[in-house]
Amino acid sequence: SKNKNLQILDYGSNPLSLVNLINKINTKKIFFTIYDPFYKSKENKRKINDIHYQIIKSENKIFRKKYDLIHFGSSIQYQDNFLEKINNFNLKNTKYILITHTPFSLLKNYSSKQTNHPNLVQNIYSFSKLVLILKKKKYKLIFKSRNEDKYIACRNKKFKTYSFNLLFKK
């Protein structure tokens, strides 16, 4: 939008992912909130060139805020009960939900240890359940692409699991 400021939640990310945006889009009217539960400093507002952002480590704070776009970049597979947790987000003003580089099962939910981190477990969610939950919230899947299978770091890949990029629009 050229006329209003945009609020974007980057769930499970860090400021380094924003740096590349400066060369691609005009960021002057975009305010990014980064949810990082492992962030060590106090929550505060910062700026890198023309990118304004804030890092929040409290999930309750991000649930209350309103966003124009929520981006889940390869993060929901590390969340317990994500398909239920999505109900906690304030989606009233959220027009888009973007999910990138995330493994989904075409059949059912399951958990698997991660190949490159033996103590890390991934929760693989059902693609159809996610689409149904978001459809009930008036979202439509408008874009889907498949990533290479090498991005699925499950030790036990099963139930037709693929890594997807998904864009939902309300």
N, C-alpha and C positions, 0 to 999 in steps of 0.2 A: 504494500500500500504506500502510495506517495504522500498521502495526506495525514496519516496518523503514525504514532509510535507503535512499534510492535513489541510484544512481550514474548520471549521464547524461553522455554525450559529445556535445558540440555541435561537429561537425566543420566547420571553416572559418568560424567565426562570430566574434563579439566580444561583450563584456559588454552592449552596448546592447540586444541582442536579448532579454536576460534581464529588463530593467527592467519591461517590460510584463507579465510573469508575476505580479508581486506583486499586482496587482489581480484576477487571475483564479484563481489556485490557492494553496494553502498550500504554501509552499516551505521550511518549517522542517526537513523531513527529506530534502531533496534537495540533493545536492552535484553541481555542474556542473563538468565539465572542458571547457574550450574549447580546441580545437586551432586555433592561428593561427600559421602558419609565418613571418608577417611581423611578429610582435610584437617590439617593440624592447627592452623591459625584461627583467630576469631572470624566470624562471618562479617564480611565487609564489601563495600562497593569499590570497584577498581576500573581502570581504563588502560587498554593497550591501543595506541594510535587512536583510531576512530571507533574502537569497540568498547562499549560500556558493558560491564558485567559484574555480577555478584556471585559469590560462592556460598552456598548454604549446605550445612551438614545435618540439619534437622528435617526429617521427612515430614513431620507435622506442619512445618512452615510452608513447604512447597505444596502440600495438599490444600491449604487455604487460599493460596494466590490464584489469580486468573491469568491464563496464558493464551496467546493467539495460536501458538504452535508448541507442541510437546514432541521432543526428539528423544527416542530411546535408542541409543547407539550401542549395540552389542552389550546390553546391560541387563535385560529382563531375565535372561537365563540364569542369572546369579541371584535372583529374588525368589524368596519362598512365597508361594500363593499369589503370584503376580496377577492371575486372572481374577482374583477376588480383590486384590489391592487396587486395581484400576478404578474401582468404585469409589475410592477415597479421594481421587483427584476432582478438583472443581472444574468440570468440563463445560460449564455454562457458556463461556466465550471462546472456547478452544475450537477453532475452525479446522485445524489439521493435526493429525497424529502421524508421526514419521517413525518407523522402526527400521533400523539398518543393521546389516550383518548379524542376524539373529537366527539361530537354528529353531525350526518348528517341525513337529511331527504331523504327518497327514492323517494319522490314526488316533493317537491318544497321548496324554501326558506321561512322561517318565523322567527319571533322574539317571545321570551317568557321571562317573568321575571324568575329569578333564584329562586329556592325554599329556599336555605339557605341564600340568600342575597336579600331581597325584592326590593332594589333599583337598582340591577344589572340586565341588560338585556343581554340575549344570542341571537346571530344571528345564527340560524341553517341553514346551507347551503345545497343545493342539492348535493348529492353524485354524481349523473350522470353529473351534470354541471361541477363539479370539475374535474372529470375524462376526460370529453371532452376538457376542457381548457388545461389541462396538456398533453393530447394526441396531440393537435395542436402544442404544444411545444416539441413534440417528446418524451414524457414520456409514459411509460407503467406501469400499476399497476401490481406489481410482488408479492405483499403480502397483504392480508387483514385478519384481525381478529376482532371479535366482543367482546366488553367488557360487563360486567354485566350491566343490565339496571339501577342499583342503581347509576351509574356514570353519568346518564343523569339528570342534576339538573334543568330541565325545569318545571316550574309550569304547563304549558299547553303543554304537549307532544302530538304532532299530526303528521300526514303525514308519518307514519311509520318511526319514529326516532329511531336511534340506535347509540351507541357509538362505534367508530371504531378505529383501528390502521391500517394505510395504508402506504405502501412503494412503491414509484414510482422510476423507473430507466430510465435514458436516454440512 
